[in-house]
Amino acid sequence: MNARTGADAAMDIPAPRDDVFAILADGWNYPNWVVGASHVRAVDDGWPEPGTRIHHSIGPWPANIADVTEVAAAERPRLLVLDARMWPVGAARVRLELEELGERETRIEMTERAVRGPISLVPGELQARILAPRNRESLRRLADLAVGRSSGVGPGDSR
């Protein structure tokens, strides 16, 4: 757990908060920043409104598992709370909080806790320690996407 914030992972991103949230708001980006997600099959219309889902696969092919992630709460552009299924181990609640630090800087904090299934029996502090490296990498990937969006440099550009 990040001692300063209480989150599993936190990062300051040199991009406007709207650009960071825009990456989260595009459900097709999910496997580009979420470690473990491998493929998106569909995104519900209205994503990321509460109750909408991303239909995705987790894990490597050919052993990947079809699952869904549902929006539990959203307050654009400062909060996104997701219920991520992780069959057969259960489901997790993922909280992403975005704080505007300046016109072109955003702090994002990510907290994830198992809420259903066998993994939910693991104490929260231990879950935080286990998930922190994965969540830090997810935030690094999210930061790369947001900085690219903010700078206007897309894949394959060499500006």
Secondary structure, DSSP 8 states (H G I E B T S, - for coil): --TTTSSSEEEEESS-HHHHHHHHH-GGGHHHHSTTEEEEEEE-TTTTSTT-EEEEEESSTTS-EEEEEEEEEEETTTEEEEEEEETTTEEEEEEEEEEEEETTEEEEEEEEEEEESGGGGS-HHHHHHHHHHHHHHHHHHHHHHHHHHHHT--TT---
